[in-house]
Amino acid sequence: MKITRLKIVLLLLGLLLGINISADNAFSRYGQILGNSSNEGKMIEQFAEHAAAKEVDEAMALLTSAIKGREALVVQDFNSRLFPFFEDYVEIHNAKTIGTSVFPDGSRGTTHYIYIITKSGQKKPLMISFRKENGRTVILDIAPNKCVPGRHPSCDDGDFEEEDDY
């Protein structure tokens, strides 16, 4: 096995966190996360386009199955929070941070800390989380206008809430 700096860092991180993993497994898991991020990036663009066009069914198709039985609340959330956020969406900004996440139910996935660019050129922060369900990548959570210092490259470019608990 070739020892690289990344493998050493991952081993040390595992030791510090009390996780018993091999360097190859850690590297493989990290590679899987990064490999999946391009698919998630496409899903973010799809969701943004559907939300900007107020296409409820198409946007809901990208979400977790946990919304079953709560579709009316999800539609209400789309109308009150998400559609207004995306209404002047042009594109996803190229600055982003992707982190691994453990969700309250114990499942694991990734969270993207990104910005959208509006028609007026404004950068608006967005936090969007993904996980796999039955082999399918789904959107688990979307937090518009939430800027997370240390995750978003900058939190002082606009009028939005700063998130402290991440």
C-alpha positions as CSV (number, residue, x, y, z in Angstrom):
1,M,0.0,0.0,0.0
2,K,1.4,3.4,-1.0
3,I,1.3,5.8,1.9
4,T,0.3,9.3,0.9
5,R,-0.2,12.5,2.9
6,L,-3.9,12.2,2.4
7,K,-4.0,8.7,3.8
8,I,-1.9,9.7,6.8
9,V,-4.2,12.7,7.5
10,L,-7.3,10.4,7.2
11,L,-5.7,7.9,9.6
12,L,-4.9,10.6,12.1
13,L,-8.4,12.0,11.8
14,G,-9.8,8.5,12.4
15,L,-7.7,8.1,15.5
16,L,-8.7,11.5,16.8
17,L,-12.4,10.8,16.3
18,G,-12.1,7.2,17.6
19,I,-13.0,5.7,14.3
20,N,-11.2,2.4,13.4
21,I,-10.8,2.6,9.6
22,S,-8.0,1.7,7.2
23,A,-6.5,4.4,5.1
24,D,-7.6,2.6,1.9
25,N,-11.2,2.5,3.1
26,A,-11.1,6.1,4.2
27,F,-9.7,7.2,0.9
28,S,-12.3,5.1,-1.0
29,R,-15.2,6.7,1.0
30,Y,-13.8,10.2,0.3
31,G,-13.5,9.3,-3.4
32,Q,-17.1,8.1,-3.4
33,I,-18.3,11.3,-1.9
34,L,-16.4,13.5,-4.4
35,G,-17.5,11.2,-7.2
36,N,-21.1,11.7,-6.3
37,S,-20.8,15.4,-6.0
38,S,-21.0,16.0,-9.7
39,N,-24.3,14.2,-9.8
40,E,-25.5,16.3,-6.8
41,G,-24.4,19.4,-8.6
42,K,-26.6,18.5,-11.6
43,M,-29.5,17.9,-9.2
44,I,-28.9,21.3,-7.6
45,E,-29.2,22.9,-11.0
46,Q,-32.3,20.9,-11.9
47,F,-33.9,21.8,-8.6
48,A,-33.1,25.5,-9.0
49,E,-34.5,25.5,-12.5
50,H,-37.7,23.7,-11.4
51,A,-38.1,26.1,-8.4
52,A,-37.5,29.2,-10.6
53,A,-40.2,27.9,-13.0
54,K,-42.5,27.0,-10.0
55,E,-42.7,23.4,-11.2
56,V,-43.8,21.7,-8.0
57,D,-44.0,18.1,-9.2
58,E,-40.6,18.1,-10.9
59,A,-39.0,19.7,-7.8
60,M,-40.7,17.3,-5.4
61,A,-39.4,14.3,-7.5
62,L,-35.9,15.2,-6.4
63,L,-36.7,15.1,-2.7
64,T,-36.4,12.4,0.0
65,S,-39.2,9.9,0.3
66,A,-39.6,11.2,3.9
67,I,-42.0,13.8,2.5
68,K,-44.6,11.1,1.9
69,G,-47.8,12.0,3.6
70,R,-46.6,15.6,4.1
71,E,-46.8,16.8,0.5
72,A,-49.2,19.7,1.3
73,L,-46.7,21.1,3.8
74,V,-43.9,20.7,1.3
75,V,-45.9,22.6,-1.3
76,Q,-46.6,25.3,1.3
77,D,-42.9,25.5,2.0
78,F,-42.1,25.8,-1.7
79,N,-44.6,28.7,-2.1
80,S,-43.5,30.6,1.0
81,R,-39.8,30.0,1.1
82,L,-38.2,28.3,-1.9
83,F,-40.0,29.7,-4.9
84,P,-39.4,33.3,-3.8
85,F,-35.7,32.5,-3.2
86,F,-35.2,31.0,-6.6
87,E,-37.6,33.4,-8.6
88,D,-34.7,35.4,-10.1
89,Y,-32.3,32.5,-10.4
90,V,-29.8,32.6,-13.2
91,E,-27.1,30.1,-12.3
92,I,-25.1,28.4,-9.5
93,H,-22.0,30.3,-8.5
94,N,-18.7,28.4,-8.9
95,A,-17.6,28.9,-5.3
96,K,-18.8,26.0,-3.1
97,T,-17.8,23.8,-0.2
98,I,-19.0,20.2,0.1
99,G,-18.9,18.4,3.4
100,T,-19.9,15.0,4.7
101,S,-22.9,15.1,7.0
102,V,-24.5,12.8,9.6
103,F,-28.2,13.6,9.8
104,P,-30.5,13.3,12.9
105,D,-31.7,9.9,11.9
106,G,-28.1,8.6,11.8
107,S,-28.0,8.5,8.0
108,R,-25.0,10.0,6.2
109,G,-24.7,12.1,3.1
110,T,-23.2,15.4,1.9
111,T,-24.1,19.0,2.3
112,H,-23.3,21.6,-0.4
113,Y,-22.7,25.2,0.8
114,I,-23.2,27.3,-2.4
115,Y,-24.6,30.5,-3.8
116,I,-27.0,31.2,-6.5
117,I,-26.6,34.2,-8.8
118,T,-29.7,36.3,-9.5
119,K,-30.7,38.3,-12.5
120,S,-29.4,41.5,-10.8
121,G,-26.0,39.8,-10.1
122,Q,-26.6,39.2,-6.4
123,K,-25.0,36.2,-4.7
124,K,-27.5,34.4,-2.4
125,P,-26.3,31.6,-0.1
126,L,-27.8,28.2,-0.2
127,M,-27.3,25.0,1.9
128,I,-28.5,21.8,0.3
129,S,-28.1,18.3,1.7
130,F,-28.2,14.9,0.0
131,R,-28.3,11.3,0.9
132,K,-28.8,7.9,-0.8
133,E,-32.2,6.2,-0.4
134,N,-32.6,2.8,-2.0
135,G,-29.6,3.4,-4.2
136,R,-31.0,6.8,-5.4
137,T,-29.5,10.2,-4.5
138,V,-32.2,12.5,-3.1
139,I,-32.3,16.0,-1.6
140,L,-32.9,15.8,2.1
141,D,-32.9,19.5,3.1
142,I,-32.7,22.9,1.5
143,A,-31.9,26.0,3.5
144,P,-32.1,29.2,1.4
145,N,-30.5,32.5,2.5
146,K,-28.5,30.7,5.3
147,C,-24.8,31.5,5.3
148,V,-22.5,29.2,7.3
149,P,-19.2,30.9,8.3
150,G,-16.4,28.5,7.6
151,R,-18.4,26.6,5.0
152,H,-19.6,29.3,2.7
153,P,-16.5,31.2,1.4
154,S,-17.9,34.5,2.5
155,C,-20.9,35.6,4.6
156,D,-20.6,39.3,4.3
157,D,-21.8,39.8,0.7
158,G,-25.5,40.2,1.2
159,D,-28.6,40.5,3.4
160,F,-29.1,37.0,4.7
161,E,-29.0,35.1,8.0
162,E,-25.8,33.6,9.4
163,E,-26.1,30.1,10.7
164,D,-24.1,29.4,13.9
165,D,-24.9,25.8,14.6
166,Y,-22.8,24.1,12.0
